[in-house]
Every structure is written in C-alpha cells, then in structure tokens.
Amino acid sequence: MATPLVISDALVVSQDAQRRVLRADVRVDEGRFSFVGPHAPREGATLVDGHPYALVPGFVNTHTHVAMTPLRGIADDRDLSGFLETLFAVDAHRSEADVEAGARAGIAEMLLSGTTSFLDLYYFEDAIARAAEGLGVRGFLGWAVLDPEMTTQKGRPLDNAAGFIERWKGNPLVTPLVAPQGVYVCGPETWLGAKALADRHRTLCHFHLSETRREVSEHQTKTGLRPADWLAEIGFLGPRMVAAHAVWLTAHEIDLLARGGVGVAHCASSNMKLASGGVAPIVELRAAGGRVGLGTDSVASNNSLSMLREMHVAGLAQKNHRWDAAALTAQELLDLATVEGAAILGRDADLGSIEVGKQADFSLVRLDHPTLLPARPEAVVSHLAYSASEEAIDSVYVGGAPVVRKRSLVRGDWNEIRRGAEAAADTLWGARPAPK
C-alpha cells in the first residue's frame, strides 16, 4: 500500500471546471487526489513543502513516435516526402532492442518536461510498453497497421496489433490500441479491420489524417474523395478515434470529425518544420464541438518532445496566421495540453486536472526559475504557455508516485538510457540513404 502524500501550500493550477489557480494543500491517497484545499489532513502522509512550486497537471502528448529518439536530426530541412524516404529506409533496419532503447530515451525526455501520458503510433510496441512501464509513464500505445503488401513487419499487421492488445490490456500504465498508418498505405479492408479490432476491445484507434496537400490530392485523384470524406464513406469514422495532424480539412470534413466524435492531435511544430503549408483549423474544429489535443510528433520531425514548447509554438502559429492575438489564449493552450488531451484519450474522468478522485499525475514547477518571473498567480498560466523552460520542472508524479525528483529520473539512470540510445543511433544513422 502506497504511503499517502501531502504537498503543502503549493500554487495549484487546478484545470478544474472553473480553471482555478489557488494556494492550497493537495493530498494523495492510493494514487489519487483525495483533498485539494486549505489544511489537508496530514496523518500518516509524507509531507512535501509545496510553497516554492506551482503544482500543474501532467501534460498529455496526443501524438508521438517516441522510439524515434535516436533519429533526431537524421532528415532535417526536407519536406514530408523527402523526410519519409529517409525514415522508411532506416526503419527497415530497426530491431526490437533499438526500439526499446529509443523509447526509453524519449520517455525520459517527456518525463523531464512534465508529460505524464502519451499517445504513440509505431510497431514493436511491446518494447515501448516495457519502456513505459519501467519508467512509470502512462503509455497509450498504438500498433501501426497497414496493408500487408506495404509493410516490413513480420506477419499480418492487424494480427500483430490484436496480439499486442491481448498481451497488455488491463495494465495500469499501458493502454494498448490499434493505429492505422494513413490512407496512403491502408486500403478499405485495413481501415475497417482496424475499426473492428478497436470496437471488439473498446480501444482507441489512432491514425494520421490529411497532413499535406499532396496526401489529400493523391487520395482524391485515386478515390474521388478527400481522406476524411472517404473514411466517412467507407464507414470508418466514429468515437474513440484520434486523428493526427488534420491540417488540410474542408468545412464539411471539420463537421464530419466533430459530429463523429473524432479527436484531433494538433502537431504545430512538426507541421511547420516539414513545411506542410497552411495552418491546421484548430479554432474551427473547437468551434464545431470537436475535441483537440496537442502532440509533438517525433523528434525526427519536431525535434523536441516538450509540451511546453509545443504550447508556445501552437499558440503563436494560430495568432500570426489569423492576425488575431486572442486566437488560442494561454488558458486554451494549457487546456489542450491537459484536460482536452485527456478527453480525446477518453480519460477526462480521471486525468488532466487536479481534482479529488482523479489520478495524481502532476508536476512541481519551480516558481523561482527565471522563466516564471514574476511568479504571480494571475500570470502562471501565461508563463506555462509562453515562457516556462523544461528546466523549471523540478519533480513529476504519476499516480502519486515520483518518477522525476530534483530533475533526475527516479526509475531509470539517464546515463545508461543515453548510452543505449546512442548505440542504436550508430547503427541507424549508418543505414540512412545518401542525400540526393
């Protein structure tokens, strides 16, 4: 039985329905918040002085390929087609061992920057699950599926995804799911097979959608329909789905996604760096009733896993594009990174805010850090969205258990993790094709 925990007199950024920011005590029992307010009962609890800190909900990263960490910088300054050409060539040389090494490094980076839950799309997801469980993060892990003739996986991808779900369902930290790659490698049978698998196990279904004009144009030429319209036409779209990117959407497609209950993972940094063009219609999606979260995508295309940085970039992109400084306010950006991210994972009932009964996933952020000056309650949300450095995050808890303490991992040794990732990088970088 876990020892109860009390964080006393912290500046609590609650993200509750009223979005309260208050000086309060927070108590954790059995991994969940049991008290938020003045004078928490302290009997039998470990006491942490929270006065120097803002207590912030753990960030929810809604689109990653976390095992690609050894590939940071391998395909910079190329558009998506050139980027994918390099990545597909390197992927053919990946092993389960180097996927696990890369995942451990990526998870460490996320934990050290305050992310406590992430949604992933890749293969060898058992390796990523082991890394997530070992380091103590919540992993929502999607096994990539595509048409059998398009894959380098051994066996049928849908069968691989089904086996992965069976092996990990019910795990307290790992939530397995199915993840069709995208319309460019998945035909109707694969899409509907993925939906049937997700429906059978009541899992999420995660996929790439309308990331570039080229993807949309080629699919429209092939089928006569834009990707989201086509997915609706074949009977795929529905709840418990998360579409990554969704940059090139029409008003009709926005309505389809919102009415269908499809969540969208907005990946501003990756889209801009890969020159996807345009700006994802996040404001329109939310106005239509759609749910939106923030995702970093991989470090090969971002090149960071920091949700602090992602909030900053996403906000600036929307404001500049719309000539509207009020587009995606600081509070809305923090919502996307916490409660709205939890909602598109179907977990808003127990993740994303500091409220009694919810899982105690949170960070302690140093109020004395230069990037949080002035450390005023009315400014802290703005600081988190626009200025806070990852170095300001002192400690991170998942389910009330510390996973980062004083900027050090609790359940892993960074130097060992780094060496494993560097060894994987030595092999993978040697396999990259020569630049044209």
C-alpha positions in Angstrom: 0.0 0.0 0.0 1.4 3.4 -1.1 2.2 5.9 1.6 -0.2 8.9 1.4 1.4 12.2 0.2 0.7 15.8 1.1 2.0 18.7 -0.9 1.5 21.8 1.3 0.8 25.4 0.3 1.6 25.0 -3.4 0.3 27.3 -6.2 -2.2 24.8 -7.6 -3.1 25.3 -11.3 -6.1 23.1 -11.0 -7.5 23.0 -14.5 -10.9 22.2 -12.9 -14.1 23.4 -14.5 -13.5 26.9 -13.1 -9.8 26.9 -14.0 -8.9 27.9 -10.5 -5.4 28.9 -9.6 -5.1 28.8 -5.8 -2.7 28.4 -2.9 -3.7 25.1 -1.4 -2.6 21.8 0.1 -3.0 18.7 -2.0 -3.3 15.2 -0.6 -2.9 11.9 -2.4 -4.1 8.5 -1.2 -3.8 5.3 -3.2 -2.6 7.2 -6.3 -5.5 9.6 -6.5 -6.1 13.1 -5.3 -8.1 12.9 -2.1 -8.0 16.6 -0.9 -7.5 19.9 -2.6 -7.8 23.0 -0.4 -6.5 24.6 2.8 -5.3 22.4 5.7 -5.2 19.0 4.2 -5.2 16.2 6.8 -1.6 15.0 7.2 -2.0 11.8 9.3 0.4 9.1 8.0 1.5 11.1 5.0 4.8 12.0 3.5 5.0 15.8 3.6 6.5 17.9 0.7 6.8 21.7 1.1 4.9 23.0 -2.0 5.4 26.7 -1.4 8.2 27.1 -3.9 6.3 25.4 -6.6 3.3 25.6 -9.0 1.5 22.2 -8.9 0.4 21.6 -12.5 -1.4 18.6 -14.1 0.8 16.2 -16.0 0.8 17.1 -19.7 -0.9 14.7 -22.2 1.0 14.4 -25.5 -1.5 13.1 -28.0 0.7 12.1 -30.9 4.2 10.7 -30.8 6.5 8.1 -32.3 8.6 8.0 -29.2 11.0 5.3 -30.2 12.4 7.5 -33.0 14.5 9.4 -30.5 17.8 8.1 -31.9 16.8 9.6 -35.3 16.6 13.2 -34.1 18.2 15.3 -36.9 18.5 12.5 -39.4 16.2 14.1 -42.0 16.2 17.8 -41.3 15.3 20.5 -43.8 13.2 18.2 -46.1 9.6 18.2 -46.9 7.4 15.3 -45.8 8.1 13.1 -48.9 11.9 13.5 -48.5 11.7 13.0 -44.8 9.7 9.8 -45.2 12.0 8.5 -47.8 14.9 8.6 -45.3 12.7 7.3 -42.4 11.4 4.3 -44.4 14.9 3.3 -45.4 16.1 3.5 -41.9 13.0 1.8 -40.5 13.8 -1.4 -42.4 16.9 -1.8 -40.2 15.2 -1.3 -36.8 15.2 -4.1 -34.2 13.0 -4.5 -31.2 16.0 -3.8 -28.9 16.8 -0.5 -30.5 13.1 0.5 -30.5 13.1 -0.1 -26.7 16.4 1.9 -26.3 14.9 4.8 -28.3 11.6 4.6 -26.4 13.4 4.8 -23.0 15.3 7.9 -24.2 12.1 9.6 -25.5 10.1 8.7 -22.4 12.9 10.2 -20.2 12.7 13.4 -22.2 9.0 13.6 -21.8 9.0 12.9 -18.1 11.7 15.5 -17.5 9.5 18.1 -19.4 6.3 17.3 -17.4 4.5 14.8 -19.7 2.8 12.0 -17.8 0.7 10.5 -20.6 1.4 10.0 -24.3 -0.3 8.5 -27.3 2.1 6.6 -29.7 1.9 5.1 -33.1 4.7 2.7 -34.1 5.5 -1.0 -34.3 7.4 -3.2 -31.9 5.0 -1.6 -29.3 5.8 -4.3 -26.8 9.2 -2.8 -26.5 7.7 0.7 -26.0 5.3 -0.8 -23.4 8.2 -2.2 -21.4 9.9 1.1 -21.5 6.8 3.0 -20.4 6.1 0.6 -17.6 9.7 0.6 -16.4 10.0 4.4 -16.3 6.5 4.9 -14.8 4.7 6.9 -17.6 1.2 6.3 -18.9 1.5 5.0 -22.5 -1.4 4.8 -24.8 0.3 2.7 -27.4 -1.0 2.1 -30.9 0.4 -0.8 -33.0 0.9 0.6 -36.6 -1.2 -1.3 -39.1 -1.1 -1.0 -42.9 -1.8 -3.2 -45.9 0.2 -6.4 -45.7 2.0 -5.7 -49.0 3.1 -2.3 -47.7 4.8 -3.3 -44.5 8.2 -4.6 -43.3 6.6 -6.1 -40.3 6.7 -9.9 -39.9 3.2 -11.3 -40.1 -0.1 -9.5 -40.8 -0.1 -6.1 -39.1 -3.7 -6.4 -37.9 -2.9 -9.7 -36.3 0.2 -8.1 -34.7 -2.0 -5.3 -33.3 -4.5 -7.8 -32.0 -1.8 -9.8 -30.2 -0.3 -6.7 -28.7 -3.7 -5.6 -27.3 -4.3 -9.1 -25.8 -0.9 -9.0 -24.1 -1.2 -5.6 -22.5 -4.9 -5.0 -21.9 -5.6 -4.3 -18.2 -2.1 -3.0 -17.4 -2.3 0.0 -15.0 0.1 2.1 -17.1 0.0 0.7 -20.6 -3.2 1.1 -22.7 -2.9 -0.8 -26.0 -4.7 0.2 -29.1 -4.7 -0.1 -32.9 -3.2 2.5 -35.2 -3.8 2.5 -39.0 -0.9 4.4 -40.5 -2.8 6.6 -43.1 -4.7 6.5 -46.3 -1.5 6.3 -48.4 -0.8 2.7 -47.1 -4.1 1.5 -45.9 -7.0 0.3 -48.1 -10.6 -0.1 -47.0 -10.1 -3.7 -45.7 -7.3 -2.5 -43.3 -9.2 0.6 -42.1 -12.3 -1.5 -41.4 -10.3 -4.3 -39.9 -8.7 -1.8 -37.5 -12.1 -0.3 -36.6 -13.5 -3.8 -35.9 -10.5 -4.6 -33.7 -10.9 -1.4 -31.8 -14.6 -2.0 -31.4 -14.1 -5.5 -30.2 -11.7 -4.5 -27.4 -13.2 -1.0 -26.8 -9.8 0.6 -27.5 -8.8 3.9 -29.1 -7.9 4.0 -32.8 -5.2 6.4 -33.8 -4.1 7.4 -37.3 -2.6 10.1 -39.5 -5.0 12.3 -41.5 -4.7 15.0 -44.1 -1.2 16.1 -43.1 -0.2 17.5 -46.5 -1.9 18.8 -49.7 -0.1 16.1 -51.6 -1.7 13.4 -49.5 -5.1 14.9 -50.0 -4.7 15.5 -53.7 -3.4 12.0 -54.4 -6.1 10.3 -52.4 -8.8 12.5 -54.1 -7.3 11.5 -57.5 -7.4 7.9 -56.6 -10.8 7.7 -55.0 -12.7 10.8 -55.9 -12.9 11.8 -52.3 -10.8 13.7 -49.8 -9.4 11.5 -46.9 -11.9 12.4 -44.2 -14.8 12.2 -46.6 -13.6 8.8 -47.8 -13.2 7.4 -44.3 -16.7 8.5 -43.5 -18.0 7.0 -46.8 -16.5 3.5 -46.0 -18.0 3.6 -42.5 -14.8 4.1 -40.5 -15.2 7.3 -38.6 -16.6 7.3 -35.1 -15.9 7.8 -31.4 -12.7 6.6 -29.6 -10.6 7.8 -32.6 -7.8 10.3 -32.7 -6.6 11.7 -36.0 -3.1 13.3 -36.0 -2.4 16.5 -37.9 -5.7 17.2 -39.8 -4.1 20.2 -41.5 -5.9 20.2 -44.8 -9.6 19.9 -44.0 -12.7 21.5 -45.6 -15.6 22.9 -43.5 -17.5 19.7 -44.3 -14.7 17.5 -43.1 -14.4 19.5 -39.9 -18.1 18.9 -39.3 -17.7 15.2 -40.0 -14.9 14.9 -37.5 -16.7 16.9 -34.8 -20.0 15.2 -35.2 -18.4 11.8 -35.3 -16.6 12.4 -32.0 -13.1 12.0 -33.6 -10.4 13.7 -31.6 -7.6 15.6 -33.3 -4.0 15.8 -32.3 -2.6 19.1 -33.4 1.2 18.9 -34.2 2.1 22.5 -34.9 5.9 22.3 -34.7 6.2 19.2 -36.9 3.8 20.5 -39.5 5.7 23.8 -39.8 9.1 22.2 -39.8 8.1 19.8 -42.6 6.5 22.7 -44.5 3.1 21.1 -44.6 1.7 24.5 -45.5 -1.4 26.1 -44.2 -2.3 26.1 -40.5 -4.5 23.4 -39.0 -8.1 24.6 -38.5 -7.9 24.2 -34.7 -10.1 27.2 -33.9 -12.8 25.9 -36.4 -12.6 22.4 -35.1 -13.2 23.5 -31.5 -16.0 25.9 -32.5 -17.7 23.0 -34.2 -17.6 21.0 -31.0 -14.5 18.9 -31.9 -12.0 17.8 -29.3 -8.4 18.8 -29.8 -5.2 17.9 -28.1 -1.5 18.8 -28.7 1.1 16.4 -30.0 4.8 16.7 -30.6 5.1 14.1 -33.3 8.5 12.5 -33.3 11.9 14.1 -32.6 12.8 13.4 -36.2 10.3 16.0 -37.3 9.8 18.4 -34.4 12.7 18.0 -33.0 11.5 18.1 -29.4 9.1 16.2 -27.1 8.4 19.2 -24.9 4.8 20.1 -24.4 5.8 23.4 -23.0 7.5 24.2 -26.3 4.5 22.8 -28.2 2.0 25.1 -26.5 4.2 28.1 -27.3 4.5 27.2 -31.0 0.9 26.2 -31.4 -0.3 29.5 -29.9 2.0 31.7 -32.0 1.2 30.0 -35.2 -2.6 30.5 -34.8 -2.3 34.1 -33.7 0.0 35.0 -36.5 -1.9 33.2 -39.2 -5.2 34.8 -38.2 -3.9 38.3 -37.4 -5.6 37.8 -34.0 -3.7 38.0 -30.8 -6.6 36.4 -28.9 -6.6 33.2 -31.0 -5.8 30.2 -28.8 -5.2 32.0 -25.5 -2.8 30.9 -22.9 -5.6 29.2 -21.0 -6.8 27.4 -24.1 -3.3 26.2 -24.8 -3.0 24.8 -21.3 -6.4 23.1 -21.8 -5.2 21.4 -25.0 -2.1 20.1 -23.2 -4.1 18.8 -20.2 -7.8 18.3 -19.9 -8.7 18.4 -23.6 -5.8 16.0 -24.3 -7.2 13.7 -21.7 -10.6 14.0 -23.2 -9.6 12.8 -26.7 -8.0 9.8 -25.0 -11.3 9.1 -23.3 -9.8 9.7 -19.9 -11.0 13.1 -18.9 -12.8 11.5 -15.9 -9.5 10.6 -14.3 -6.7 12.6 -16.0 -5.9 16.2 -16.9 -6.7 18.2 -13.8 -6.0 18.5 -10.1 -9.4 17.3 -8.6 -10.4 14.9 -5.9 -10.9 11.4 -7.3 -8.6 11.9 -10.3 -5.2 10.1 -10.8 -2.4 12.1 -9.1 -0.4 12.9 -12.2 1.3 16.2 -11.8 4.5 18.3 -11.9 6.1 20.6 -9.4 7.3 23.7 -11.3 9.8 26.0 -9.7 8.4 29.4 -9.2 11.9 30.9 -8.6 13.0 29.9 -12.1 13.8 32.9 -14.4 11.2 31.9 -16.9 8.4 32.1 -14.4 9.2 35.6 -13.1 7.1 37.3 -11.9 5.7 34.3 -10.0 2.2 35.7 -9.7 -1.0 33.5 -9.6 -2.6 35.6 -12.3 0.4 35.1 -14.6 1.3 31.4 -14.1 -0.9 30.1 -16.9 0.6 32.5 -19.3 4.1 31.5 -18.2 3.4 27.9 -18.7 2.0 28.5 -22.2 4.6 31.0 -23.4 7.8 31.1 -21.4 8.4 28.3 -19.0 11.6 26.2 -19.6 11.7 22.5 -19.1 14.5 23.2 -16.5 11.8 24.7 -14.3 10.2 21.3 -13.8 11.6 20.0 -10.5 9.6 16.8 -9.9 7.0 14.8 -11.7 4.5 12.3 -10.2 2.4 9.6 -11.9 -0.4 8.0 -9.8 1.1 9.8 -6.8 4.5 8.1 -7.2 7.6 10.2 -8.0 9.1 9.5 -11.5 11.3 12.6 -11.5 12.8 14.1 -8.4 15.0 17.2 -8.5 15.5 16.9 -12.2 16.6 13.3 -12.0 14.7 10.2 -13.1 13.6 8.0 -10.2 13.1 4.7 -12.1 16.0 4.9 -14.6 19.5 6.1 -14.9 19.9 8.8 -17.6 23.5 7.9 -18.5 22.5 4.3 -19.1 19.5 5.3 -21.2 21.6 7.7 -23.2 24.3 5.1 -23.9 21.6 2.7 -25.2 20.1 5.3 -27.5 23.5 6.4 -28.8 24.3 2.8 -29.7 21.1 2.5 -31.6 21.8 5.7 -33.4 25.2 4.5 -34.5 23.5 1.6 -36.4 20.6 3.6 -37.7 22.5 6.6 -39.0 24.7 4.2 -40.8 21.7 2.9 -42.7 20.4 6.3 -44.0 20.4 6.7 -47.7 22.9 9.1 -49.3 21.4 12.6 -49.8 20.4 13.3 -53.4 
